[in-house]
Amino acid sequence: MKRTIAILGGGAAGMMAAVAAAEEGAKSRSAEEENGTDVLLFEKNTYLGAKVLISGGGRCNVTTGIFDVRKLLENYPRGAKFLMSAMFRFPPEKVKEWFESHGVPLKIEEDLRIFPVSNNGKDVVGALENELRRLGVQIFTNANVIELVSMKGDSAGGEQAASAQKFLLKLKDERTFETDAVIITTGGNAYRHTGSTGDGYAFAKYFGHTVTPLSPSLNSFVVSDQWIKSLAGVSFEKTELRLKSFDGEREYKRTGPGVFTHHGVSGPAVFAMSAAASFETYDRNKPMELSVNFFPDENAETLKKRFMDMADKNGKKFLVNFLDMFLPKSLCGVFVEILKADSELSVGKMDREIREKILDLMQNFKLSVVGRGAGDEFVTAGGVLLDEVNTNTMESKICPGLYFAGEILDIDGFTGGFNLQASWATGRLAGENAAKQMNE
């Protein structure tokens, strides 16, 4: 007897789950055509992989070059332990091999991010689409699933839902489908224009699952300091950031690249910092303090000695021109503004107080963080409670036949290919196990 698996969401996790389910399902087919597993993939957009296509600025940061799984898991502020099984089964190295064996040559960049050689995310989605069609997956686009219920009763959750072995899903256009298993891969609620509007959370709750508090992650920071616009575009290859919660009870630290924007700060180090501080509450009335160390590889004494040696050799230079030997010119102007110093003050006439303040600014440049950068929310922190999902199969512990994968789970990683890697790994594990269950 033929069984049916429905996958809700045609993003990274959904597409990989569909591929894995179809591959595993094909193993059970006999000479009789009606045997095996049908795989149905539902996507509310007109095309698959909307979020994959725009990731990495359209280049698609497929995965990471960190092939040591234990080191890899250090890049997930939430869900690392839960991900271990999925990551060992489908680690970055195997993800790389999969795409390259399906016609997408990849490259590992210096920062260990992995991209298509073509720098085009369409190649990644295209490879998955080709495999889905080759395997006979039925793809439904413009298919907005508005209802997912247990075939046993119509109450939300409870014993009836928990004992479900069949599911009924209904589309916005009134079409209905009966299915033996469901994999929910609808994503979080970040980047809502790509279709990630959090629909899956309601389905999860119907079947009795807990959804943890949700918050954006991997966002830039908005700061209230008035001079920030004059620094827009100024970037640093390496900075050390320290962020204090408004009440001063928590501190977050991250080192990496950063860039000033018209409204605040952005870049990989900032995104990682925002992930760690996803659930902090802050605004103009309750700002967080962000300290930037522009010289993270030098201790205070070493920097002071270098500063003084150069001051002795350039005593006739104006202060703003002297600072230009250490920092970008626009930042030098901000330093002078903060110090309320004369820009034409010669270095030789710089008193001890100004010198000490400059050195402090170089390694303890303070900003007031008052908000999250609009449009920079790539990932949702929070999701379906991991204690309610089997880490080895991605199947619900509450409702047999129901699976979860990808961002809908309470899992999120730093920037650098880690979130797509989690989606590939959990999607593949969910698809394989859903099909195995059908075979049995």
SEFISE-496498 format. One record per residue (C-alpha): residue number from 1; x, y, z; residue in one letter. Coordinates in pm, 1 decimal, padded with zeros to 6 digits. Each point is the difference from the previous one (the first is absolute). Last residue first. Example, Ala and Ser with C-alpha at 12.3 -4.5 7.8 and 13.67 -1.06 7.14 Angstrom:
2
[r 2,[01367.0,-00106.0,00714.0],"S"]
[r 1,[-00137.0,-00344.0,00066.0],"A"]
# end
This chain:
440
[r 440,[00792.2,-00022.2,00833.4],"E"]
[r 439,[00037.3,00179.5,-00331.6],"N"]
[r 438,[-00202.6,00297.3,00128.5],"M"]
[r 437,[00224.1,00027.1,00305.5],"Q"]
[r 436,[00302.7,-00009.9,-00225.1],"K"]
[r 435,[-00151.6,00282.8,-00206.9],"A"]
[r 434,[-00047.9,00223.2,00306.2],"A"]
[r 433,[00348.2,-00093.8,00115.9],"N"]
[r 432,[00175.2,00100.3,-00319.9],"E"]
[r 431,[-00192.0,00324.9,-00037.7],"G"]
[r 430,[00056.7,00110.3,00359.5],"A"]
[r 429,[00373.1,-00073.9,-00011.6],"L"]
[r 428,[00040.8,00181.1,-00331.9],"R"]
[r 427,[-00186.7,00303.7,00124.2],"G"]
[r 426,[00194.7,00007.8,00326.7],"T"]
[r 425,[00334.2,-00001.5,-00184.1],"A"]
[r 424,[-00088.1,00235.2,-00287.3],"W"]
[r 423,[-00169.3,00246.3,00238.2],"S"]
[r 422,[00285.2,-00003.6,00251.5],"A"]
[r 421,[00248.2,00062.9,-00282.8],"Q"]
[r 420,[-00215.7,00287.6,-00123.4],"L"]
[r 419,[00019.5,00153.0,00346.0],"N"]
[r 418,[00375.4,-00050.8,00032.8],"F"]
[r 417,[00097.7,00150.9,-00334.4],"G"]
[r 416,[00208.4,00281.9,00148.6],"G"]
[r 415,[-00232.4,00198.2,00224.7],"T"]
[r 414,[-00056.1,-00140.4,00347.3],"F"]
[r 413,[-00239.2,-00281.8,00065.6],"G"]
[r 412,[-00362.0,-00055.1,00093.4],"D"]
[r 411,[-00204.4,-00283.4,00142.7],"I"]
[r 410,[-00336.4,-00002.5,00180.5],"D"]
[r 409,[-00155.3,-00186.1,-00292.5],"L"]
[r 408,[-00194.7,00179.6,-00274.2],"I"]
[r 407,[00340.2,00086.5,-00146.4],"E"]
[r 406,[00063.7,-00337.3,-00154.2],"G"]
[r 405,[-00177.0,-00327.6,00053.1],"A"]
[r 404,[-00312.8,-00134.8,00170.9],"F"]
[r 403,[-00175.8,-00335.1,-00021.5],"Y"]
[r 402,[-00354.2,-00128.5,00063.1],"L"]
[r 401,[-00063.7,-00371.0,-00056.4],"G"]
[r 400,[-00051.4,-00075.8,00367.5],"P"]
[r 399,[-00126.3,00303.3,00197.8],"C"]
[r 398,[00150.1,00090.5,00336.3],"I"]
[r 397,[00362.8,-00107.6,-00034.1],"K"]
[r 396,[00004.6,00173.8,-00337.1],"S"]
[r 395,[00236.2,-00151.3,-00251.8],"E"]
[r 394,[00334.7,00165.2,-00077.5],"M"]
[r 393,[00152.7,-00351.8,-00017.8],"T"]
[r 392,[00297.4,-00013.2,00237.4],"N"]
[r 391,[-00078.2,00323.0,00190.0],"T"]
[r 390,[-00355.2,-00113.6,00072.1],"N"]
[r 389,[-00210.3,00314.5,00044.4],"V"]
[r 388,[-00184.7,00119.0,00313.0],"E"]
[r 387,[00315.7,00095.6,00191.2],"D"]
[r 386,[00089.5,00221.8,-00296.4],"L"]
[r 385,[-00281.4,00247.4,00064.5],"L"]
[r 384,[-00130.2,00123.9,-00334.8],"V"]
[r 383,[00139.1,00348.1,-00065.5],"G"]
[r 382,[00245.4,00250.1,00141.2],"G"]
[r 381,[00244.2,00228.5,-00177.1],"A"]
[r 380,[-00121.2,00096.9,-00346.2],"T"]
[r 379,[00255.1,00051.8,-00274.4],"V"]
[r 378,[00094.5,00259.2,-00260.8],"F"]
[r 377,[-00113.2,00319.9,00169.8],"E"]
[r 376,[00181.8,00279.2,-00182.8],"D"]
[r 375,[-00307.3,00173.3,-00136.9],"G"]
[r 374,[-00024.2,00250.9,00282.7],"A"]
[r 373,[00309.6,00017.5,00218.2],"G"]
[r 372,[-00081.8,-00091.4,00356.1],"R"]
[r 371,[-00032.6,00274.5,00259.5],"G"]
[r 370,[00148.0,00236.1,00257.3],"V"]
[r 369,[00368.5,-00089.9,00019.0],"V"]
[r 368,[00198.8,00280.9,00162.2],"S"]
[r 367,[00360.6,00001.2,-00123.2],"L"]
[r 366,[00328.9,-00001.2,00189.5],"K"]
[r 365,[00351.6,-00011.1,-00143.5],"F"]
[r 364,[00206.2,-00197.9,00251.5],"N"]
[r 363,[00323.0,-00097.1,-00173.6],"Q"]
[r 362,[00077.1,00305.4,-00210.6],"M"]
[r 361,[-00225.2,00221.8,00211.3],"L"]
[r 360,[00210.2,-00078.0,00308.6],"D"]
[r 359,[00321.6,00088.6,-00181.6],"L"]
[r 358,[-00154.0,00329.9,-00108.5],"I"]
[r 357,[-00116.5,00079.3,00354.7],"K"]
[r 356,[00347.6,-00071.5,00137.9],"E"]
[r 355,[00161.9,00232.3,-00254.1],"R"]
[r 354,[-00254.1,00274.6,00064.6],"I"]
[r 353,[00068.4,-00011.4,00374.6],"E"]
[r 352,[00377.5,-00018.7,-00045.0],"R"]
[r 351,[00019.8,00322.4,-00197.4],"D"]
[r 350,[00039.4,00027.0,-00377.5],"M"]
[r 349,[00240.0,00280.9,-00081.5],"K"]
[r 348,[00237.0,-00216.8,-00204.5],"G"]
[r 347,[-00296.4,-00148.8,-00185.6],"V"]
[r 346,[-00092.1,00341.0,-00135.3],"S"]
[r 345,[-00354.6,00125.1,00062.8],"L"]
[r 344,[-00154.1,00081.4,-00335.0],"E"]
[r 343,[-00305.1,-00219.4,00062.7],"S"]
[r 342,[-00055.6,00187.6,00327.7],"D"]
[r 341,[-00140.6,-00248.9,00251.5],"A"]
[r 340,[-00358.9,-00060.5,00103.1],"K"]
[r 339,[00114.2,-00356.9,00075.0],"L"]
[r 338,[-00311.5,-00141.5,-00166.0],"I"]
[r 337,[00046.7,00229.6,-00301.2],"E"]
[r 336,[00371.7,-00084.5,-00026.1],"V"]
[r 335,[-00083.7,-00371.0,00005.9],"F"]
[r 334,[-00274.3,00052.9,-00258.6],"V"]
[r 333,[00250.4,00169.6,-00232.5],"G"]
[r 332,[00239.0,-00291.8,00041.6],"C"]
[r 331,[-00283.6,-00235.6,-00089.8],"L"]
[r 330,[-00042.5,00179.9,-00333.0],"S"]
[r 329,[00373.4,-00033.0,-00069.3],"K"]
[r 328,[00020.3,-00377.2,00057.2],"P"]
[r 327,[00218.2,-00086.5,00302.3],"L"]
[r 326,[00361.1,-00027.6,00113.0],"F"]
[r 325,[00200.6,00235.7,-00223.0],"M"]
[r 324,[-00314.9,00212.3,-00040.1],"D"]
[r 323,[00032.5,00075.9,00370.3],"L"]
[r 322,[00301.1,00217.1,-00088.7],"F"]
[r 321,[-00199.3,00193.0,-00257.7],"N"]
[r 320,[-00275.7,00077.2,00252.8],"V"]
[r 319,[00258.4,00103.1,00261.6],"L"]
[r 318,[00185.5,00242.2,-00228.3],"F"]
[r 317,[00350.6,-00120.3,-00074.1],"K"]
[r 316,[00298.0,00177.3,00153.3],"K"]
[r 315,[00073.6,-00268.4,00260.3],"G"]
[r 314,[00024.7,-00279.4,-00255.4],"N"]
[r 313,[00296.3,-00207.8,00121.9],"K"]
[r 312,[-00081.5,00036.4,00370.0],"D"]
[r 311,[-00367.9,-00074.5,-00072.5],"A"]
[r 310,[00100.4,-00317.0,-00186.1],"M"]
[r 309,[00189.1,-00129.1,00303.3],"D"]
[r 308,[-00286.9,00103.5,00228.3],"M"]
[r 307,[-00263.1,-00190.2,-00201.2],"F"]
[r 306,[00217.7,-00308.8,-00030.4],"R"]
[r 305,[00058.8,00000.6,00377.1],"K"]
[r 304,[-00369.1,00054.9,00073.0],"K"]
[r 303,[-00100.8,-00282.8,-00234.4],"L"]
[r 302,[00238.5,-00239.4,00173.4],"T"]
[r 301,[-00121.0,00106.0,00344.5],"E"]
[r 300,[-00369.9,-00033.6,-00085.7],"A"]
[r 299,[00031.5,-00347.7,-00147.7],"N"]
[r 298,[00021.3,-00038.5,-00375.1],"E"]
[r 297,[-00182.9,-00254.6,-00217.3],"D"]
[r 296,[-00343.5,00152.0,00059.7],"P"]
[r 295,[00098.5,00342.5,-00138.8],"F"]
[r 294,[-00330.3,00162.5,-00100.1],"F"]
[r 293,[-00161.1,-00100.6,00330.2],"N"]
[r 292,[-00369.7,00084.7,-00022.6],"V"]
[r 291,[-00225.8,00033.2,00304.4],"S"]
[r 290,[-00377.1,-00040.0,-00034.9],"L"]
[r 289,[-00219.3,00126.5,00283.9],"E"]
[r 288,[-00364.0,-00107.9,-00010.0],"M"]
[r 287,[-00272.3,00263.2,-00010.6],"P"]
[r 286,[-00311.9,00002.6,00220.1],"K"]
[r 285,[-00195.1,00314.7,-00087.3],"N"]
[r 284,[00118.5,-00000.4,-00359.5],"R"]
[r 283,[-00073.4,-00372.5,-00029.8],"D"]
[r 282,[00116.0,-00331.4,00145.1],"Y"]
[r 281,[-00135.6,-00339.3,00095.9],"T"]
[r 280,[00252.0,-00284.2,-00018.7],"E"]
[r 279,[-00130.3,-00323.0,-00152.3],"F"]
[r 278,[00225.7,-00010.7,-00303.2],"S"]
[r 277,[00317.3,00092.4,00192.0],"A"]
[r 276,[00212.9,-00293.8,-00119.2],"A"]
[r 275,[-00142.6,00034.4,-00349.3],"A"]
[r 274,[00058.1,00376.6,00005.4],"S"]
[r 273,[00366.2,-00055.9,00082.7],"M"]
[r 272,[00037.4,-00239.2,-00292.4],"A"]
[r 271,[-00158.0,00258.7,-00230.6],"F"]
[r 270,[00229.1,00269.6,00140.4],"V"]
[r 269,[00312.0,-00210.2,-00061.5],"A"]
[r 268,[-00114.5,-00080.1,-00354.7],"P"]
[r 267,[-00075.9,00361.4,-00100.9],"G"]
[r 266,[-00222.4,00281.0,00125.1],"S"]
[r 265,[00014.6,00317.4,00206.2],"V"]
[r 264,[-00230.7,00297.8,00032.8],"G"]
[r 263,[-00237.8,00215.4,-00204.3],"H"]
[r 262,[00196.1,00116.2,-00301.7],"H"]
[r 261,[00212.5,-00314.6,00025.9],"T"]
[r 260,[00327.1,-00082.0,00177.4],"F"]
[r 259,[00170.3,-00328.7,-00089.3],"V"]
[r 258,[00127.5,-00300.4,00191.1],"G"]
[r 257,[00229.9,-00298.0,-00045.8],"P"]
[r 256,[00068.3,-00235.7,00292.9],"G"]
[r 255,[00018.1,-00035.8,00377.4],"T"]
[r 254,[-00302.0,-00062.5,00223.0],"R"]
[r 253,[-00093.0,00064.9,00362.4],"K"]
[r 252,[-00334.5,00005.2,00178.4],"Y"]
[r 251,[-00059.4,00142.2,00347.2],"E"]
[r 250,[-00291.4,-00059.4,00233.4],"R"]
[r 249,[-00100.7,00166.9,00328.7],"E"]
[r 248,[00047.8,00360.0,-00111.1],"G"]
[r 247,[-00373.2,00074.3,00018.0],"D"]
[r 246,[00001.7,00122.0,-00360.3],"F"]
[r 245,[00194.9,-00304.6,-00116.0],"S"]
[r 244,[00368.5,00056.0,-00068.5],"K"]
[r 243,[00159.0,-00062.3,-00339.3],"L"]
[r 242,[00371.4,-00050.3,-00056.9],"R"]
[r 241,[00138.0,00005.3,-00353.4],"L"]
[r 240,[00355.4,-00078.7,-00105.1],"E"]
[r 239,[00080.8,00121.1,-00347.4],"T"]
[r 238,[00160.5,-00160.9,-00302.8],"K"]
[r 237,[-00018.1,00080.5,-00369.5],"E"]
[r 236,[-00137.6,00345.5,00071.2],"F"]
[r 235,[-00249.6,00199.2,-00204.3],"S"]
[r 234,[-00094.9,00364.9,-00048.7],"V"]
[r 233,[-00303.2,00004.9,-00231.9],"G"]
[r 232,[-00206.4,00245.8,00200.7],"A"]
[r 231,[00226.2,00180.7,00248.3],"L"]
[r 230,[-00148.1,00351.0,-00042.9],"S"]
[r 229,[-00345.7,-00149.0,00055.1],"K"]
[r 228,[00097.7,-00113.9,00352.2],"I"]
[r 227,[00059.3,00356.4,00126.9],"W"]
[r 226,[-00330.9,00017.9,00188.1],"Q"]
[r 225,[00054.1,-00301.8,00224.5],"D"]
[r 224,[-00335.2,-00181.5,00028.3],"S"]
[r 223,[00109.2,-00338.4,-00128.1],"V"]
[r 222,[-00187.5,-00250.4,-00219.7],"V"]
[r 221,[00149.0,-00349.4,00010.5],"F"]
[r 220,[00019.3,-00246.8,-00289.0],"S"]
[r 219,[-00197.5,-00322.1,00003.7],"N"]
[r 218,[00105.9,-00363.3,00021.0],"L"]
[r 217,[-00294.1,-00093.3,00223.6],"S"]
[r 216,[-00363.6,00103.3,00023.1],"P"]
[r 215,[-00199.4,-00114.9,00303.2],"S"]
[r 214,[-00245.0,-00276.7,00079.0],"L"]
[r 213,[-00107.6,-00133.9,00340.6],"P"]
[r 212,[-00013.2,-00382.9,00003.3],"T"]
[r 211,[-00263.9,-00189.2,-00196.1],"V"]
[r 210,[-00141.6,-00296.6,00192.0],"T"]
[r 209,[-00153.0,-00286.0,-00194.4],"H"]
[r 208,[-00350.4,-00136.0,00051.8],"G"]
[r 207,[-00090.4,-00090.2,-00356.1],"F"]
[r 206,[-00177.8,00331.9,-00051.8],"Y"]
[r 205,[00307.0,00178.1,00138.4],"K"]
[r 204,[00217.6,-00138.9,-00278.9],"A"]
[r 203,[-00250.4,00110.2,-00265.5],"F"]
[r 202,[-00008.0,00350.5,00147.2],"A"]
[r 201,[00380.1,00015.1,00003.5],"Y"]
[r 200,[00014.8,-00115.0,-00360.7],"G"]
[r 199,[-00155.0,00321.7,-00129.9],"D"]
[r 198,[00295.4,00208.1,00124.4],"G"]
[r 197,[00005.9,00248.7,-00286.4],"T"]
[r 196,[00296.4,-00131.5,-00193.3],"S"]
[r 195,[-00151.8,00068.3,-00342.6],"G"]
[r 194,[00296.1,00182.0,-00150.9],"T"]
[r 193,[-00152.9,00339.7,00088.2],"H"]
[r 192,[-00000.9,-00107.2,00366.6],"R"]
[r 191,[00379.2,00011.6,00021.6],"Y"]
[r 190,[-00011.2,-00127.8,00358.7],"A"]
[r 189,[-00305.4,-00192.4,00126.3],"N"]
[r 188,[00151.7,-00346.5,00029.9],"G"]
[r 187,[00016.1,-00274.0,-00261.0],"G"]
[r 186,[-00289.7,-00198.1,-00149.9],"T"]
[r 185,[00176.2,-00334.9,00021.4],"T"]
[r 184,[-00280.3,-00213.6,00145.0],"I"]
[r 183,[00037.3,-00364.3,-00103.0],"I"]
[r 182,[-00332.0,-00183.2,-00019.4],"V"]
[r 181,[-00070.8,-00372.4,-00007.1],"A"]
[r 180,[-00282.8,-00221.6,-00126.5],"D"]
[r 179,[-00166.5,00257.5,-00222.3],"T"]
[r 178,[-00348.1,00106.4,-00108.9],"E"]
[r 177,[-00008.9,00305.7,-00222.8],"F"]
[r 176,[-00255.1,00279.8,-00032.9],"T"]
[r 175,[-00050.7,00269.2,-00264.8],"R"]
[r 174,[-00196.1,00303.6,00125.1],"E"]
[r 173,[00215.3,00266.6,-00177.7],"D"]
[r 172,[00150.3,00091.3,00338.3],"K"]
[r 171,[00126.8,-00353.6,00031.5],"L"]
[r 170,[-00125.4,-00267.5,00240.3],"K"]
[r 169,[00200.1,-00270.1,00168.4],"L"]
[r 168,[-00133.3,-00323.8,00142.3],"L"]
[r 167,[00221.0,-00224.0,00207.8],"F"]
[r 166,[00005.2,-00369.1,00078.3],"K"]
[r 165,[00160.0,-00191.0,00288.5],"Q"]
[r 164,[-00126.0,00232.6,00274.3],"A"]
[r 163,[00024.2,-00116.4,00362.2],"S"]
[r 162,[00122.6,00333.2,00135.8],"A"]
[r 161,[-00271.0,00187.4,-00187.3],"A"]
[r 160,[-00272.9,-00196.4,00173.9],"Q"]
[r 159,[00171.6,00010.1,00336.1],"E"]
[r 158,[00019.5,00377.6,00015.6],"G"]
[r 157,[00098.0,00237.9,-00275.9],"G"]
[r 156,[-00264.1,00222.2,-00154.0],"A"]
[r 155,[-00319.5,-00197.6,-00036.1],"S"]
[r 154,[-00105.1,-00122.7,-00342.2],"D"]
[r 153,[-00020.2,-00373.7,00051.8],"G"]
[r 152,[00221.8,-00274.4,-00137.4],"K"]
[r 151,[00107.8,00113.5,-00347.9],"M"]
[r 150,[00233.3,00238.5,00179.3],"S"]
[r 149,[00005.9,00350.2,-00137.0],"V"]
[r 148,[00202.3,00235.5,-00220.1],"L"]
[r 147,[-00170.0,00316.2,-00120.8],"E"]
[r 146,[00104.4,00303.5,-00203.3],"I"]
[r 145,[00253.8,-00163.7,-00231.0],"V"]
[r 144,[00081.9,00262.0,-00263.2],"N"]
[r 143,[00077.3,-00175.2,-00327.0],"A"]
[r 142,[00119.3,00256.8,-00252.5],"N"]
[r 141,[00244.4,-00280.5,-00079.8],"T"]
[r 140,[-00082.0,-00371.4,00020.7],"F"]
[r 139,[00286.4,-00235.8,-00077.6],"I"]
[r 138,[-00067.1,-00373.1,-00036.3],"Q"]
[r 137,[00331.7,-00175.9,00057.6],"V"]
[r 136,[00081.7,-00233.3,-00289.4],"G"]
[r 135,[00363.1,-00067.5,00086.2],"L"]
[r 134,[00125.9,00178.4,-00310.4],"R"]
[r 133,[-00229.4,00293.0,00077.1],"R"]
[r 132,[00137.9,00040.5,00351.4],"L"]
[r 131,[00354.3,-00043.4,-00128.2],"E"]
[r 130,[-00042.2,00276.9,-00255.7],"N"]
[r 129,[-00156.8,00228.0,00260.7],"E"]
[r 128,[00289.6,-00060.7,00239.3],"L"]
[r 127,[00258.8,00084.4,-00262.6],"A"]
[r 126,[-00194.2,00310.4,-00102.9],"G"]
[r 125,[-00017.6,00125.5,00358.3],"V"]
[r 124,[00379.4,-00011.2,00024.9],"V"]
[r 123,[00056.1,00140.5,-00349.3],"D"]
[r 122,[-00241.7,00285.1,00068.3],"K"]
[r 121,[00217.6,00101.9,00295.8],"G"]
[r 120,[00254.4,00145.2,-00241.3],"N"]
[r 119,[00363.1,00061.3,00095.7],"N"]
[r 118,[00093.9,-00221.7,-00299.2],"S"]
[r 117,[00255.9,-00188.7,00208.1],"V"]
[r 116,[-00289.9,-00074.3,00234.2],"P"]
[r 115,[00076.3,00119.5,00353.2],"F"]
[r 114,[00163.1,-00147.3,00312.1],"I"]
[r 113,[00094.5,00224.6,00292.6],"R"]
[r 112,[00332.8,-00090.5,00153.5],"L"]
[r 111,[00111.4,00364.8,00055.0],"D"]
[r 110,[00256.9,-00048.0,-00276.0],"E"]
[r 109,[-00262.5,-00123.8,-00247.0],"E"]
[r 108,[-00089.3,-00363.1,-00067.4],"I"]
[r 107,[-00122.9,-00053.5,-00354.9],"K"]
[r 106,[-00286.2,-00205.2,-00141.2],"L"]
[r 105,[-00073.4,-00164.9,-00335.0],"P"]
[r 104,[-00377.3,-00058.6,-00039.3],"V"]
[r 103,[-00076.9,-00292.9,-00231.5],"G"]
[r 102,[-00173.7,-00248.9,00226.3],"H"]
[r 101,[00319.8,-00167.3,00119.6],"S"]
[r 100,[00121.5,00345.1,00105.6],"E"]
[r 99,[-00318.9,00057.7,00196.8],"F"]
[r 98,[00021.7,-00330.2,00185.4],"W"]
[r 97,[00374.9,00018.6,00063.8],"E"]
[r 96,[-00034.5,00340.8,00166.2],"K"]
[r 95,[-00286.3,-00126.7,00216.0],"V"]
[r 94,[00214.9,-00302.9,00085.4],"K"]
[r 93,[00285.9,00223.4,00119.1],"E"]
[r 92,[-00242.5,00226.4,00186.0],"P"]
[r 91,[-00130.4,-00291.7,00209.5],"P"]
[r 90,[-00294.4,-00227.3,-00091.5],"F"]
[r 89,[-00014.3,-00286.9,00251.3],"R"]
[r 88,[00228.4,00164.3,00256.5],"F"]
[r 87,[-00196.4,00322.6,-00032.3],"M"]
[r 86,[-00339.5,-00164.7,00046.9],"A"]
[r 85,[00110.6,-00176.8,00318.2],"S"]
[r 84,[00169.4,00306.5,00148.5],"M"]
[r 83,[-00281.7,00244.4,-00072.1],"L"]
[r 82,[-00170.3,-00038.2,00340.2],"F"]
[r 81,[00323.2,00086.9,00179.4],"K"]
[r 80,[00049.3,00316.2,-00205.8],"A"]
[r 79,[-00360.6,00121.8,00026.9],"G"]
[r 78,[00051.4,00365.9,00093.8],"R"]
[r 77,[00316.5,00211.3,-00021.7],"P"]
[r 76,[00106.7,-00212.5,-00299.2],"Y"]
[r 75,[00356.2,00065.0,-00116.2],"N"]
[r 74,[00163.2,-00237.1,00249.3],"E"]
[r 73,[-00174.3,-00280.4,-00191.7],"L"]
[r 72,[00253.6,00027.7,-00282.2],"L"]
[r 71,[00287.5,-00058.3,00239.1],"K"]
[r 70,[-00161.6,-00330.6,00101.3],"R"]
[r 69,[-00078.2,-00082.5,-00361.6],"V"]
[r 68,[00356.3,00051.7,-00125.2],"D"]
[r 67,[-00066.7,00090.6,-00364.4],"F"]
[r 66,[00008.6,00377.2,00048.8],"I"]
[r 65,[-00013.9,00104.5,-00364.9],"G"]
[r 64,[-00352.7,00129.6,00046.5],"T"]
[r 63,[-00320.7,-00044.3,-00198.3],"T"]
[r 62,[-00183.6,00122.7,-00309.2],"V"]
[r 61,[00075.1,00372.7,00043.6],"N"]
[r 60,[-00230.9,00092.4,-00285.5],"C"]
[r 59,[00142.8,00263.1,-00240.2],"R"]
[r 58,[-00320.5,00204.5,00007.7],"G"]
[r 57,[00128.4,00227.7,00275.7],"G"]
[r 56,[00106.4,-00301.5,00202.8],"G"]
[r 55,[-00356.8,-00124.8,00009.5],"S"]
[r 54,[-00234.3,00145.3,-00262.3],"I"]
[r 53,[-00062.9,-00320.4,-00196.2],"L"]
[r 52,[-00017.2,-00218.7,00310.2],"V"]
[r 51,[-00280.4,00218.7,00135.5],"K"]
[r 50,[-00215.6,-00050.5,-00308.5],"A"]
[r 49,[00085.5,-00370.1,-00033.1],"G"]
[r 48,[-00288.2,-00117.3,-00215.6],"L"]
[r 47,[-00213.0,00207.2,-00237.3],"Y"]
[r 46,[-00346.5,00158.4,-00015.7],"T"]
[r 45,[00000.0,00032.1,00377.3],"N"]
[r 44,[-00222.2,-00203.2,00237.3],"K"]
[r 43,[00209.7,-00315.7,-00037.5],"E"]
[r 42,[-00136.0,-00355.6,00038.1],"F"]
[r 41,[00215.5,-00306.5,-00067.2],"L"]
[r 40,[-00175.6,-00335.0,-00046.7],"L"]
[r 39,[00195.8,-00326.2,00024.3],"V"]
[r 38,[-00168.3,-00323.8,-00108.6],"D"]
[r 37,[00142.0,-00312.4,00160.1],"T"]
[r 36,[00031.9,-00350.2,-00138.7],"G"]
[r 35,[-00241.9,-00256.0,-00139.2],"N"]
[r 34,[-00266.9,00082.2,-00258.9],"E"]
[r 33,[00228.9,-00075.0,-00292.8],"E"]
[r 32,[00044.3,-00365.6,00085.1],"E"]
[r 31,[00353.7,-00106.2,-00082.6],"A"]
[r 30,[00094.4,00095.9,00351.1],"S"]
[r 29,[00067.0,00342.1,00145.4],"R"]
[r 28,[00146.1,00011.4,00350.7],"S"]
[r 27,[00333.8,00156.3,-00096.6],"K"]
[r 26,[-00180.6,00281.5,-00181.0],"A"]
[r 25,[-00125.7,00129.5,00332.9],"G"]
[r 24,[00352.8,00062.8,00122.4],"E"]
[r 23,[00088.4,00209.3,-00304.2],"E"]
[r 22,[-00336.5,00176.9,00004.3],"A"]
[r 21,[00027.8,00077.4,00371.6],"A"]
[r 20,[00355.3,00130.2,-00040.4],"A"]
[r 19,[-00090.8,00227.3,-00290.8],"V"]
[r 18,[-00311.9,00127.6,00177.8],"A"]
[r 17,[00194.0,00068.0,00320.4],"A"]
[r 16,[00264.1,00187.7,-00199.9],"M"]
[r 15,[-00266.1,00218.9,-00161.3],"M"]
[r 14,[-00174.1,00063.3,00329.1],"G"]
[r 13,[00312.2,00081.1,00200.2],"A"]
[r 12,[00128.1,00248.6,-00259.7],"A"]
[r 11,[-00336.2,00159.9,-00074.1],"G"]
[r 10,[-00306.6,-00159.4,-00156.0],"G"]
[r 9,[-00226.9,-00000.1,00302.1],"G"]
[r 8,[-00249.4,-00263.8,00115.3],"L"]
[r 7,[00116.4,-00350.3,-00085.5],"I"]
[r 6,[-00267.5,-00263.1,-00052.4],"A"]
[r 5,[00086.8,-00371.6,00010.2],"I"]
[r 4,[-00232.2,-00248.8,-00167.5],"T"]
[r 3,[-00014.5,-00379.7,00019.8],"R"]
[r 2,[-00058.5,-00248.8,-00283.4],"K"]
[r 1,[-00134.3,-00339.8,00095.0],"M"]
# end
